[in-house]
Amino acid sequence: AQSVAQPEDQVNVAEGNPLTVKCTYSVSGNPYLFWYVQYPNRGLQFLLKYITGDNLVKGSYGFEAEFNKSQTSFHLKKPSALVSDSALYFCAVRDLNDYKLSFGAGTTVTVRA
Amino acid sequence: GAGVSQSPSNKVTEKGKDVELRCDPISGHTALYWYRQSLGQGLEFLIYFQGNSAPDKSGLPSDRFSAERTGGSVSTLTIQRTQQEDSAVYLCASSKGLGGVLAKNIQYFGAGTRLSVL
């Protein structure tokens, strides 16, 4: 079984400040981890993924995520947030032997000007 | 096409009616997935296709739900005798394939169909 937890329903930051969205996961084997973003009335847009290799993964729009195996975490980060980053963010996990993504409940990010 | 296309974008129906939701995946993607996004349940996996075959339908919430895929391309999700609890956004995704190392493949999502059952 696989699952994802996003402990924060909402994250509020000021523009220009660092942004962190937390994610922890549980899988029976090696995890494949993903971050997606959803803007209002839009589908999910892929941001980045971790498969193997460097623990720090860089993705679209200046986002990055750090894989921490001991803490089973995959937190999404952006050094300097923009108002346009305001959206709903989903963390997802997929086991090597599985075909579906298991999503967290989502975190709403609001960046104030 | 350039991305995953879903139609209609919005569907309003009366309780008890049947609805069909369509998904046109990215050209060349052999794997296709349906998910449901609702306020109470978050994002739930429903079913996936590899080619025209759906090896696992266990995510479908009831026997009123069915899906098919033809020609390894377009997929249709059908909900019979709709109920108010079926109201949700139905998302379709496609990827290059699945299984083994292909499980690393990114799933690309369409904009979804917002279903409202009155």
Interface residues (C-beta under 8 A of the other chain):
Chain A: Y32 F34 Y36 N41 R42 G43 L44 Q45 F46 K49 I51 F90 R94 D95 L96 N97 D98 Y99 K100 L101 S102 F103 G104 A105 G106
Chain B: V4 Q6 A31 Y33 Y35 G42 L43 F45 Y48 D56 G59 L91 A93 L98 G99 G100 A103 K104 I106 Q107 Y108 F109 G110 A111 G112
